[in-house]
């Protein structure tokens, strides 16, 4: 079992080793849904929920597969759990908020293939986190993902009113901003263990 404090795990997952801005995992929804703050916030919440569910399930699956001597099935089991959790979120959002369901569009089902969520399950298993640590790690990773989405959305909303050269409008400026955000998050490296 890893002996890191819960606060250290949270800060490392959210800021120092941010899944989007440090590991470059989950770039598809990061660039696709970060045009408006409202949509980015809701997508961040959906990803955070899926990360928490996947983390709990991955912890149980890991220990179950170790107990029966089949750790080679972890990857397949993790993918099945993530797909199931995303379907649950998709059905819930479609029922409770059809407008949000339409706003998220294709990016909601793409959470299934979001490598940040699979990375979370694999990282927590490899780091040997206990149950509480795994939950805090998932919450920190989800909070970091949401923070990155909201920061990017806020900057992109401001850029709509800025006088940017025609050559860098659209995807080009989004990638430039993402790179600058990534560089700025490297400043948190001193907080890591």
N, C-alpha and C positions, 0 to 999 in steps of 0.2 A: 504494500500500500504506500502511496505517495504521502509524504509528510508536509506538504505545502499548506499554508493557511488558506482559509476560504477567501479572505479578502485578496490575497495574492493571486489566487486562481482567477477570481473575477476580473481584477485589473489586467492581468496578463491576457485573458481571453478578449476583453472588451477593447483595450487600448493598445497594449504592447504588441500583441500578436493578433491584431484584428484580422478576421478571416478575409475580408474584402481588400483592405488596404495594405496588409502585410503579406498575407499568403496568396492573394489574388484568387480566392475561391468565391464563387457566386457572382461573377462579373455580369452574367446575362441579366438577371433581375436588377442588379445594381445600375446598369446603364439603361435598361428598358423601362423601369418603373420610377426612376428618379427625376421625372420632369415636373411633378407637382408634389408639394409637401404632404398634402392629405393622402394621396395614393401611396406615397413612400412610407408614411407612418403606418398605414394599414397593412401594407405588404410586410413591413418589418415586424409587426405584431403576428402576422400569419407565420412568418419564418421562425420567429421566436417560439411560438407554440409548437410547431413541428419539430424544432430542435429539442425542446424540453421532452416531448413525447418520445422522440427517437433516442434521446439520451437514456431515459428510463428503460426503454425496451432494449437498447443495446447493452446496457449494464446487465440486465437479466439474461439476455441471449448469450452474452459472452460467458457468464458463469455456468449456464446450462450446457453450452457446447463444450466447455472445458471439462465439466463433470462427466459427460458421456463420451469424451475422447474424440470429439469432432470439431476442433477449432477451425478446420479448413472450410467449414460452411458459414463462417461469420459474415463474409462479404455478401453472399446471397441473402442471408437472413436479414442483414441490415437494410439492403435494398428493398426487400419485401415490406419491412416495417415502415420505412420512409414512404413508400408508395401508398401504403394503407393510411398513414397519418395525413398525407396530402389529400387523399380522397375524402377523408373525414372533414378536413378544413374546407375543401371545395364545396362539399354538400352543405355545410353549415353556412358559409358565406352566400351561397346561391339562394338558400332559403331565407336567411335573415336580412341580407342587403343585396338585392339584385343589381342595384346601381354600382356598388363596389365590385361585384362579380364582373360586370361589363367593363368597368374601369381597369381592373387588373388584367383582363383579357387572357391572352396566352401565357402570361407570366405566372399565373396562379398554378396551372398544372406543371409548369416548368420547375416548380419547387422540387418536384420529384427527382429531377435530374440535376438539381442544384448540388454541386460538388461540395459546397460548404457544409451541408447537412451530413453527407456521407463522411466528409473529413472530420466532422465533430465526433461521430461514432467511432471512427478509427483512431483518432487522436486520444480520446479519453480512454479507450481500451489500452492503447500502447503506453500511455502515461501511468497506468495502474491506479486510476482514481477509485476511491470508495464511492458509495452511493451518494452521500451528501456532496462530495467533491464533484461528482459527475453532474449533479443538478446545478451547482453553482457555475461550473464550467459551461454548461449549456445556456444558462441564463446570461452569463457574461458574453458568450459568443453571439447570442441573439441580440443582446443590448448593443454590442459593437457593430453588428450588421445593421441594426436599425439606426444607430448613430451615423454610420457611413451613408446610408440611404437618405436620411434627413439632411445631413450636411450637403450632400450632392444636390438634392432637390432644391434646397434653399439657394444655393449658388446658381443653379440653372434657372430658377425663377427670376433672380436678379439679372442674369445675363440676357433674358428676353428683352429687357429695356435698355441694355447697354449698346453702345455703338461699336459693335465688333465688325472687323473686316469680313467681307463676303466669303473669303477663302476659308475662314475657320469657323463659320457658323455651322450649327448642327452637331454631327457626331465628332468632328475634329475638336471643337472647343470642349465637348464633354470628356473626351479622352485627355485633353490637356489638363482640365480641372481635376480629373481623377488622378493623374500623375502627381499634380501638386499636392492634393490631399494625402496621397500615399507618402510623399516626401515629408509632409508635416507630421504624419503619424510616426515617422521614424524617430522623432524627438522623444517619444515615450519609451524608447528602448532602454534608457537609463533606469526606468522603473522596474524592469523585468528582473527575474531571478536568474 
